[in-house]
């Protein structure tokens, strides 16, 4: 389990992050399949924007527990926005068998964004005055 998930106190948020992590492994398989469908060999490459967001997120030290969970939820939402942008760009180029695979990944990312955003709204209401 990644360090970030281990720091999350809120059960609903932890569950959402764990489920999306498992889903992300399926996304990798679909992206690889999409590349191969256009006779291209996939290679691993890390997005500089995602890497920077993760690094910046890891540098923060939030003490209050509900605020920390809210911080993690909004960080997850920011990541989902970046991933959606990446899928939108790739989908402009996708055709044939690749497009449905990537569209499913994009839908999963959109669903994850909605879920963590809803959790963030709830956590905001739970913050001490």
C-alpha positions in Angstrom: 0.0 0.0 0.0 1.5 3.4 -1.0 2.5 5.7 1.9 -0.3 8.2 1.1 -3.0 5.6 1.5 -1.6 4.5 4.8 -1.9 8.1 6.2 -5.6 8.4 5.4 -7.8 8.1 8.4 -11.2 8.4 6.7 -12.4 4.9 5.8 -14.4 6.0 2.7 -11.5 7.9 1.3 -9.0 5.1 2.0 -11.4 2.6 0.3 -11.7 4.9 -2.7 -8.0 5.3 -3.1 -7.3 1.6 -2.7 -10.0 0.7 -5.3 -8.7 3.2 -7.7 -5.1 2.0 -7.3 -6.3 -1.5 -8.2 -8.2 0.0 -11.1 -5.1 1.8 -12.3 -3.4 -1.5 -12.8 -6.2 -2.4 -15.2 -5.7 0.9 -16.9 -2.0 0.1 -17.6 -3.0 -3.1 -19.3 -5.6 -1.3 -21.4 -3.1 1.4 -22.5 -0.6 -1.3 -23.4 -3.2 -3.1 -25.4 -4.2 0.1 -27.1 -0.6 0.8 -28.1 -0.2 -2.7 -29.5 -3.4 -2.4 -31.5 -1.7 0.3 -33.5 1.5 -1.8 -33.8 3.4 0.4 -31.3 5.4 -1.0 -28.4 4.4 0.7 -25.1 7.1 2.0 -22.9 6.9 3.3 -19.3 7.1 7.1 -19.0 6.2 9.2 -16.1 4.3 12.4 -16.6 6.4 15.3 -15.3 3.2 17.1 -14.2 2.0 14.1 -12.2 5.4 13.6 -10.7 5.6 17.2 -9.7 2.1 17.2 -8.1 3.0 14.0 -6.1 6.3 15.5 -4.9 4.6 18.8 -3.9 1.8 16.8 -2.1 4.4 14.8 -0.2 6.2 17.9 1.0 3.2 19.1 3.0 2.8 18.3 6.7 -0.8 18.7 7.8 -1.4 17.8 11.5 -5.2 18.1 12.0 -6.6 14.7 10.9 -9.7 15.8 9.1 -7.8 18.5 7.3 -5.1 16.0 6.4 -7.8 13.7 4.9 -9.3 16.6 3.0 -5.8 17.5 1.8 -5.4 14.0 0.5 -8.8 14.0 -1.1 -8.2 17.2 -3.0 -4.8 16.0 -4.0 -6.4 12.9 -5.5 -8.9 15.1 -7.3 -6.0 17.2 -8.7 -4.3 14.0 -10.0 -7.6 12.8 -11.6 -7.9 16.2 -13.4 -4.3 15.8 -14.8 -5.1 12.2 -15.8 -8.3 13.2 -17.6 -6.3 15.8 -19.5 -3.8 13.2 -20.6 -6.6 10.8 -21.7 -8.3 13.7 -23.6 -5.1 14.3 -25.5 -4.4 10.6 -26.3 -8.0 10.1 -27.4 -7.6 12.7 -30.1 -5.1 10.3 -31.7 -6.8 7.0 -30.9 -8.8 5.1 -33.4 -10.0 1.6 -34.2 -9.6 -0.9 -31.3 -7.6 1.6 -29.2 -10.3 4.2 -28.6 -12.8 2.1 -26.6 -10.1 0.9 -24.3 -8.9 4.4 -23.6 -12.4 5.7 -23.3 -13.1 3.2 -20.6 -10.0 4.3 -18.7 -11.1 8.0 -19.0 -14.6 7.1 -17.7 -13.0 5.3 -14.7 -10.9 8.4 -14.0 -14.0 10.7 -14.3 -15.8 8.4 -11.9 -12.9 8.5 -9.5 -12.8 12.3 -9.6 -16.5 12.5 -8.8 -16.1 10.1 -5.9 -13.1 11.9 -4.3 -14.7 15.2 -4.9 -17.9 14.1 -3.0 -15.7 12.8 -0.2 -13.8 16.1 -0.1 -17.1 18.0 0.2 -18.1 15.8 3.2 -14.8 16.2 4.9 -15.0 20.0 4.5 -18.3 19.9 6.4 -16.6 17.9 9.2 -13.8 20.4 9.8 -13.7 22.0 13.2 -14.8 25.6 13.3 
